[in-house]
Amino acid sequence: MPADAPRFDAVPDPAEPDQPAPTGHLGVAGTGGGPATESDNMGQADDSVDAGPEWSGVIGANVEMPAAGDPDEEPDEDAFEPVNELEETLARCVFTGARGTLLRALARSNLVALADTPAEYGLSSAEASGVQVPCIADSEGRHALLYTSYEQLAAANRLPGDSTARWYELAVADLFERWPKDVDIWLNAGGQLGFPLDPVDIATIGDIAAGLEVDEAYEIGPDDEFSDFPGPSIPDQVDCAIVLSLFDLPEVLEVVRAFRRLEEPRGRTWRIVLVLVDREVQGEALAQQVVEAINEASDECCEVHVAEVADDDVYEAVEHLLHIGVPLWRREGFLVPDSLDGLDLDLTALETGAAVPDTPESLGRDLERGPPEIDLPDLTLPEDPE
């Protein structure tokens, strides 16, 4: 949060709501410290909910949210206790820097926002997918105030347990579908473990939620779990395109294909292509050649690696893929030497598959004996009579 931005006070231990955090859909509002119940038409749009006036004023830097207790008390970051899967991921990614992991978690989650913005708060609002989202403005622009749970919203706004403030739980996939371009997000502003989301992050989250092929949908963070598996043994159209693009290159020894899956809700699966070469090549150019062949055959996401087998470190890095993956193509034959010097050829083995014997005796015959005697008929011609 910028240094000159309005400060939001929060209590370290917000009052527990009467009921657990809500699970409603876009536009559903609950009253009091907990969610709307089934009698409150949970999961259905409530036409009686007034989203409040559409504010357009810009706030000064000295405006603060109404607070109960000591206004100088700062949130206790160490006391942050996640109440849902999104907050567990947020707490992990803030310290590991796994941006892609956090954006994927946001894309499949819900966010919470106040439905009413009292005038004394001095907040404006912005329309996102038909919903008025409360915003605060400063010299750097407008920032939407969204929270990862009701607990964080209550902490930031100092809502007591019997509060009648109305609030929304909004599906990110719906909310970010039509998000204003001039508004970023202060996630958990004034609560615990705040995190800013810039317009690029917001657009990326929307793309992931829509199922589009973006890099962040496949990034693996330090603590992310994934699994590799071979996939079908019969090559498909993409496999064939890869082999055809490399078939005439003499430096290519083998082409192996595997698949990788992120072990998380709605985790992506993608193809991994390993190209083994026996000499130093321009790996980036060779990988780009494979990528172009893949793009012509499909629009799926693929990961391409070019590895030189003579480099021990490189070989060890890709060895597990060699054991898991399916060989798509392998170079056959060997180079013919200029002479027979230095060749240890086993001619008997080549002809019969057996090893060359060490002594003649093992051949089953005695070479010192002559050929066996054979009785031949007497073919002498009789003498001519005189």
Backbone torsions as a table, in degrees:
resi	resn	phi	psi	omega
1	MET	NA	135.2	-178.8
2	PRO	-60.0	150.8	-175.8
3	ALA	-64.9	-32.9	-177.1
4	ASP	-90.5	10.3	-178.9
5	ALA	-81.7	155.0	175.8
6	PRO	-57.1	140.4	-179.1
7	ARG	-92.6	137.3	177.8
8	PHE	-107.3	120.5	178.9
9	ASP	-83.9	151.1	-179.1
10	ALA	-147.6	154.9	175.5
11	VAL	-97.4	145.8	-177.3
12	PRO	-70.0	-29.1	-178.0
13	ASP	-125.5	89.0	-179.0
14	PRO	-65.0	152.1	179.2
15	ALA	-63.5	139.5	-179.9
16	GLU	-70.4	135.0	176.1
17	PRO	-70.5	161.8	-179.9
18	ASP	-67.1	-27.8	-178.6
19	GLN	-131.5	164.5	179.9
20	PRO	-66.3	170.6	-178.4
21	ALA	-58.7	149.9	-172.3
22	PRO	-75.3	161.7	175.6
23	THR	-131.6	30.7	-176.3
24	GLY	-77.1	-179.2	-178.5
25	HIS	-106.0	-177.7	-176.2
26	LEU	-55.8	126.3	175.1
27	GLY	90.7	-1.1	-179.9
28	VAL	-85.2	132.1	-179.8
29	ALA	-118.0	141.2	173.8
30	GLY	-112.9	162.2	178.3
31	THR	-118.2	159.8	-180.0
32	GLY	75.9	-161.1	-174.7
33	GLY	-84.8	-2.1	-176.9
34	GLY	-131.7	-170.2	-175.7
35	PRO	-81.6	168.3	172.2
36	ALA	-68.6	143.7	178.8
37	THR	-94.5	-179.8	-179.8
38	GLU	-61.5	-31.8	178.9
39	SER	-71.2	-16.2	176.5
40	ASP	-91.6	18.3	179.8
41	ASN	61.4	50.3	179.6
42	MET	-60.9	132.4	178.0
43	GLY	88.8	0.4	178.5
44	GLN	-121.6	151.3	179.0
45	ALA	-67.9	136.8	-178.9
46	ASP	-107.7	106.1	-177.2
47	ASP	-69.0	-18.5	-178.0
48	SER	-80.5	-9.2	-178.4
49	VAL	-75.4	127.9	178.5
50	ASP	-101.4	114.9	-178.0
51	ALA	-72.4	-1.6	177.8
52	GLY	89.3	167.7	-179.1
53	PRO	-67.2	159.0	178.7
54	GLU	-91.1	104.4	-176.0
55	TRP	-80.5	147.3	179.2
56	SER	-135.3	5.6	-178.3
57	GLY	-79.5	157.9	176.2
58	VAL	-102.8	134.0	-173.5
59	ILE	-89.6	150.7	174.2
60	GLY	-80.6	166.6	-175.3
61	ALA	-74.3	-11.6	-176.6
62	ASN	-101.2	10.2	-179.1
63	VAL	-81.4	133.9	178.6
64	GLU	-127.6	152.1	175.1
65	MET	-70.4	148.0	175.2
66	PRO	-58.0	134.0	-175.6
67	ALA	-129.2	150.6	173.4
68	ALA	-112.0	136.3	-179.8
69	GLY	94.1	-159.0	-176.3
70	ASP	-74.5	115.5	-177.3
71	PRO	-69.4	-18.3	-179.9
72	ASP	-88.5	-1.4	-178.1
73	GLU	-75.6	126.6	-178.6
74	GLU	-92.4	151.3	176.4
75	PRO	-60.4	141.6	177.8
76	ASP	-89.1	102.0	-176.8
77	GLU	-63.8	-33.3	-178.6
78	ASP	-68.2	-22.2	-178.0
79	ALA	-88.9	7.5	-178.3
80	PHE	-66.2	122.2	179.1
81	GLU	-121.3	107.9	-178.7
82	PRO	-59.8	141.4	178.1
83	VAL	-113.7	-2.4	178.1
84	ASN	-152.7	174.7	-177.0
85	GLU	-64.0	-35.4	179.4
86	LEU	-63.5	-44.1	-178.9
87	GLU	-69.8	-32.3	174.1
88	GLU	-62.1	-42.7	178.8
89	THR	-68.6	-40.1	179.1
90	LEU	-61.0	-46.1	-179.3
91	ALA	-61.8	-34.2	-179.8
92	ARG	-75.9	-43.4	-172.3
93	CYS	-77.3	-25.6	178.1
94	VAL	-61.0	-33.2	-176.8
95	PHE	-95.0	-25.1	179.6
96	THR	-93.7	-16.8	-178.6
97	GLY	74.7	20.1	-179.0
98	ALA	-80.7	84.3	-175.4
99	ARG	-63.8	-45.9	-178.4
100	GLY	-60.7	-39.5	179.7
101	THR	-62.7	-43.2	180.0
102	LEU	-67.0	-42.2	-179.5
103	LEU	-64.6	-36.8	176.9
104	ARG	-66.2	-40.2	178.6
105	ALA	-64.1	-39.6	177.7
106	LEU	-65.1	-38.8	-176.2
107	ALA	-63.8	-26.3	-178.3
108	ARG	-104.8	12.6	-173.4
109	SER	-115.8	-179.0	173.7
110	ASN	-114.5	152.4	174.7
111	LEU	-122.7	156.6	-174.8
112	VAL	-114.5	140.7	178.4
113	ALA	-145.1	153.6	175.2
114	LEU	-67.6	137.9	175.0
115	ALA	-85.5	-31.1	178.4
116	ASP	-113.7	135.5	176.3
117	THR	-120.0	96.3	-178.8
118	PRO	-55.4	149.2	-176.0
119	ALA	-60.6	-33.6	-177.8
120	GLU	-68.3	-15.3	176.2
121	TYR	-72.2	-24.2	179.8
122	GLY	67.8	32.3	-177.6
123	LEU	-99.3	151.5	170.4
124	SER	-101.2	-173.5	178.0
125	SER	-143.5	158.1	176.6
126	ALA	-133.4	145.3	-179.5
127	GLU	-90.5	125.3	176.9
128	ALA	-130.9	113.9	-179.6
129	SER	53.8	38.9	176.1
130	GLY	84.2	3.4	-179.3
131	VAL	-113.8	136.4	176.7
132	GLN	-83.7	114.0	-177.8
133	VAL	-103.3	127.9	179.8
134	PRO	-64.7	141.1	-177.7
135	CYS	-134.8	155.6	169.6
136	ILE	-121.1	146.6	-175.6
137	ALA	-123.9	147.1	173.5
138	ASP	-146.5	-165.3	-177.0
139	SER	-66.4	-18.0	-178.8
140	GLU	-94.5	-4.2	177.9
141	GLY	128.7	-162.3	-179.0
142	ARG	-104.9	142.9	-175.5
143	HIS	-130.9	119.8	178.4
144	ALA	-74.4	141.7	-178.0
145	LEU	-103.8	101.5	-179.7
146	LEU	-124.8	154.3	-173.3
147	TYR	-133.2	152.5	-176.7
148	THR	-81.4	-10.6	178.1
149	SER	-164.4	166.4	175.1
150	TYR	-63.6	-34.5	-179.9
151	GLU	-59.7	-41.7	178.6
152	GLN	-70.0	-37.6	176.1
153	LEU	-63.0	-43.5	179.8
154	ALA	-64.9	-38.0	179.2
155	ALA	-65.5	-43.3	-177.3
156	ALA	-69.3	-35.2	-175.8
157	ASN	-101.4	5.5	178.5
158	ARG	53.0	48.1	179.9
159	LEU	-82.6	128.4	176.7
160	PRO	-74.3	171.0	-177.8
161	GLY	-63.8	-27.0	-179.7
162	ASP	-101.7	24.3	-178.3
163	SER	-63.4	145.1	176.0
164	THR	-104.5	12.6	179.3
165	ALA	-62.5	139.7	178.9
166	ARG	-98.6	146.9	-174.8
167	TRP	-149.8	160.6	-179.9
168	TYR	-111.5	150.0	161.7
169	GLU	-113.6	119.3	-168.4
170	LEU	-116.1	129.9	175.3
171	ALA	-70.2	124.3	-176.9
172	VAL	-60.5	-37.8	-179.5
173	ALA	-59.2	-36.8	177.9
174	ASP	-81.5	-41.7	-175.6
175	LEU	-65.2	-41.3	-176.3
176	PHE	-86.0	-0.3	179.6
177	GLU	-64.1	-37.8	176.4
178	ARG	-133.1	81.6	-177.6
179	TRP	-103.3	136.9	180.0
180	PRO	-64.2	134.4	-173.5
181	LYS	-71.2	-22.1	-176.1
182	ASP	-95.8	15.8	-178.3
183	VAL	-126.9	126.7	171.2
184	ASP	-102.2	-168.4	-173.8
185	ILE	-131.2	135.6	166.5
186	TRP	-105.2	101.3	-177.7
187	LEU	-79.1	126.7	-179.5
188	ASN	59.7	36.5	179.4
189	ALA	-63.8	125.9	-178.8
190	GLY	83.7	-9.1	177.0
191	GLY	-98.6	-143.9	179.5
192	GLN	-107.4	142.8	177.3
193	LEU	57.5	56.7	177.2
194	GLY	-68.7	152.0	-176.9
195	PHE	-151.1	125.9	179.8
196	PRO	-85.1	145.3	174.6
197	LEU	-123.7	117.5	-179.8
198	ASP	-85.7	172.4	-178.5
199	PRO	-56.6	-33.3	178.0
200	VAL	-65.7	-43.6	177.2
201	ASP	-60.9	-43.6	-178.1
202	ILE	-63.0	-45.3	179.0
203	ALA	-63.7	-38.9	179.6
204	THR	-65.9	-42.3	177.7
205	ILE	-60.0	-42.9	177.7
206	GLY	-62.2	-39.5	178.5
207	ASP	-65.6	-42.0	178.4
208	ILE	-63.2	-44.0	179.6
209	ALA	-62.5	-30.6	179.4
210	ALA	-83.6	-2.3	178.3
211	GLY	82.4	17.6	-179.3
212	LEU	-78.4	158.3	-177.9
213	GLU	-87.3	94.7	175.8
214	VAL	-121.1	154.8	-174.6
215	ASP	-58.7	-40.0	-175.5
216	GLU	-64.7	-20.7	178.7
217	ALA	-70.3	-14.2	-175.9
218	TYR	-122.6	1.8	-179.7
219	GLU	-70.5	140.8	179.8
220	ILE	-108.8	120.0	178.8
221	GLY	-83.1	172.2	-176.9
222	PRO	-57.9	-34.8	-176.5
223	ASP	-107.8	8.4	-178.6
224	ASP	-73.8	141.8	176.7
225	GLU	-99.0	139.4	178.1
226	PHE	-148.4	164.1	178.9
227	SER	-135.5	144.9	176.7
228	ASP	-109.0	140.5	178.5
229	PHE	-147.4	156.9	-172.1
230	PRO	-71.9	-33.7	-173.7
231	GLY	82.3	-172.3	-177.3
232	PRO	-63.7	144.1	-179.6
233	SER	-77.8	-21.8	179.2
234	ILE	-87.1	122.6	-178.9
235	PRO	-61.0	143.5	176.5
236	ASP	-102.1	-167.8	-175.3
237	GLN	-63.8	-39.1	-179.9
238	VAL	-68.0	-42.3	177.6
239	ASP	-57.9	-45.3	-179.3
240	CYS	-63.6	-39.4	178.7
241	ALA	-63.8	-37.8	179.0
242	ILE	-64.3	-47.1	-178.7
243	VAL	-63.4	-43.9	-179.8
244	LEU	-62.0	-32.0	-179.5
245	SER	-74.5	-16.9	-176.5
246	LEU	-115.1	-3.5	-169.5
247	PHE	-59.8	-37.8	-174.0
248	ASP	-92.9	6.4	-177.8
249	LEU	-91.9	115.9	-175.5
250	PRO	-67.3	-22.2	-177.2
251	GLU	-80.2	-12.1	-178.0
252	VAL	-82.2	122.7	178.2
253	LEU	-90.7	-44.4	-173.0
254	GLU	-157.0	150.5	175.9
255	VAL	-124.7	124.4	-176.6
256	VAL	-122.8	142.4	179.2
257	ARG	-124.9	137.8	174.7
258	ALA	-142.7	177.7	177.3
259	PHE	-129.8	151.0	178.6
260	ARG	-128.4	138.3	-178.7
261	ARG	-127.5	133.2	173.9
262	LEU	-78.7	126.3	-178.3
263	GLU	-88.3	75.3	177.2
264	GLU	-151.3	163.7	179.0
265	PRO	-55.2	129.1	-177.9
266	ARG	57.5	32.2	180.0
267	GLY	-65.8	143.5	-177.9
268	ARG	-80.6	155.1	173.5
269	THR	-123.1	136.0	-179.9
270	TRP	-143.2	163.5	-176.5
271	ARG	-88.4	140.3	174.9
272	ILE	-117.8	127.0	179.7
273	VAL	-114.4	125.0	179.3
274	LEU	-114.1	120.9	179.2
275	VAL	-109.6	116.2	178.1
276	LEU	-95.1	131.6	179.3
277	VAL	-125.0	156.0	-177.2
278	ASP	-108.8	12.4	178.4
279	ARG	-153.2	166.0	-179.3
280	GLU	-70.6	124.9	-179.9
281	VAL	-132.9	170.0	172.5
282	GLN	-77.9	91.9	-173.8
283	GLY	-59.7	-39.9	-179.0
284	GLU	-65.1	-41.8	179.2
285	ALA	-66.6	-39.4	179.0
286	LEU	-67.0	-41.3	177.9
287	ALA	-63.9	-38.4	179.0
288	GLN	-65.4	-34.6	176.7
289	GLN	-62.7	-41.4	177.3
290	VAL	-66.6	-42.1	-179.8
291	VAL	-60.1	-43.0	179.5
292	GLU	-62.8	-39.1	177.6
293	ALA	-65.2	-39.4	178.6
294	ILE	-65.1	-43.6	-178.6
295	ASN	-63.6	-32.2	177.7
296	GLU	-72.8	-27.3	-176.9
297	ALA	-92.7	-25.5	-174.3
298	SER	-162.3	167.0	175.3
299	ASP	-108.7	16.2	-178.6
300	GLU	-76.8	163.3	178.1
301	CYS	-85.2	132.0	178.7
302	CYS	-133.3	151.1	176.3
303	GLU	-116.5	123.9	-173.5
304	VAL	-115.9	131.5	176.6
305	HIS	-126.7	137.2	173.8
306	VAL	-114.2	120.9	-174.7
307	ALA	-126.4	133.6	176.4
308	GLU	-92.1	121.6	-173.8
309	VAL	-67.8	-21.1	-179.4
310	ALA	-75.1	-16.3	179.5
311	ASP	-91.2	111.9	-175.3
312	ASP	-62.2	-41.6	-178.8
313	ASP	-63.7	-42.7	179.0
314	VAL	-65.2	-42.3	-178.9
315	TYR	-62.4	-42.3	179.1
316	GLU	-64.2	-32.8	-178.6
317	ALA	-68.7	-28.6	-177.1
318	VAL	-110.5	6.5	-174.6
319	GLU	-60.9	-38.4	-178.3
320	HIS	-65.0	-31.6	177.1
321	LEU	-69.4	-32.1	177.7
322	LEU	-65.8	-34.8	179.9
323	HIS	-77.4	-31.7	-175.6
324	ILE	-89.9	-38.9	-168.9
325	GLY	-71.7	167.3	178.0
326	VAL	-99.6	121.6	177.1
327	PRO	-67.0	122.7	178.0
328	LEU	-91.3	-33.7	-178.5
329	TRP	-159.6	143.1	179.1
330	ARG	-141.7	137.0	179.5
331	ARG	-68.5	133.4	-180.0
332	GLU	-105.7	158.8	176.1
333	GLY	85.7	-180.0	179.8
334	PHE	-148.1	163.9	-178.8
335	LEU	-74.6	138.1	179.1
336	VAL	-81.9	125.3	-179.1
337	PRO	-72.9	161.3	179.3
338	ASP	-71.0	-32.0	-179.4
339	SER	-144.3	174.0	179.6
340	LEU	-90.3	1.5	-179.7
341	ASP	-63.1	132.3	177.2
342	GLY	84.1	-2.2	178.9
343	LEU	-90.9	131.4	177.2
344	ASP	-105.0	83.9	-174.4
345	LEU	-89.8	138.2	177.4
346	ASP	-109.5	87.6	-174.0
347	LEU	-65.1	-38.5	179.5
348	THR	-63.2	-41.1	179.5
349	ALA	-64.4	-36.3	179.7
350	LEU	-65.0	-33.6	-176.2
351	GLU	-87.9	-40.9	-172.9
352	THR	-115.1	-12.7	-176.3
353	GLY	83.9	-1.5	179.7
354	ALA	-100.4	165.7	180.0
355	ALA	-81.8	153.9	177.5
356	VAL	-69.7	129.1	-178.9
357	PRO	-70.5	152.1	179.0
358	ASP	-77.3	-33.8	-177.3
359	THR	-131.3	157.2	178.1
360	PRO	-62.6	-29.3	-177.6
361	GLU	-59.3	-32.0	-177.9
362	SER	-71.3	-7.7	176.1
363	LEU	-79.7	-11.3	176.7
364	GLY	90.9	17.3	178.5
365	ARG	-149.6	153.4	-177.9
366	ASP	-97.0	113.2	-176.2
367	LEU	-75.6	-16.3	179.7
368	GLU	-77.3	-23.1	177.7
369	ARG	-78.5	148.6	178.7
370	GLY	-77.5	-176.9	178.9
371	PRO	-66.6	150.5	179.9
372	PRO	-61.9	145.7	177.9
373	GLU	-76.5	136.6	-177.7
374	ILE	-125.2	127.3	177.2
375	ASP	-75.3	117.5	-179.7
376	LEU	-108.6	146.9	177.8
377	PRO	-66.4	152.4	-179.6
378	ASP	-76.8	109.8	-177.3
379	LEU	-102.1	20.0	-178.8
380	THR	-73.1	132.3	-179.4
381	LEU	-77.6	141.4	176.9
382	PRO	-66.0	152.8	-179.4
383	GLU	-72.7	150.4	-179.5
384	ASP	-74.1	134.1	176.0
385	PRO	-69.0	145.6	178.9
386	GLU	-80.2	NA	NA
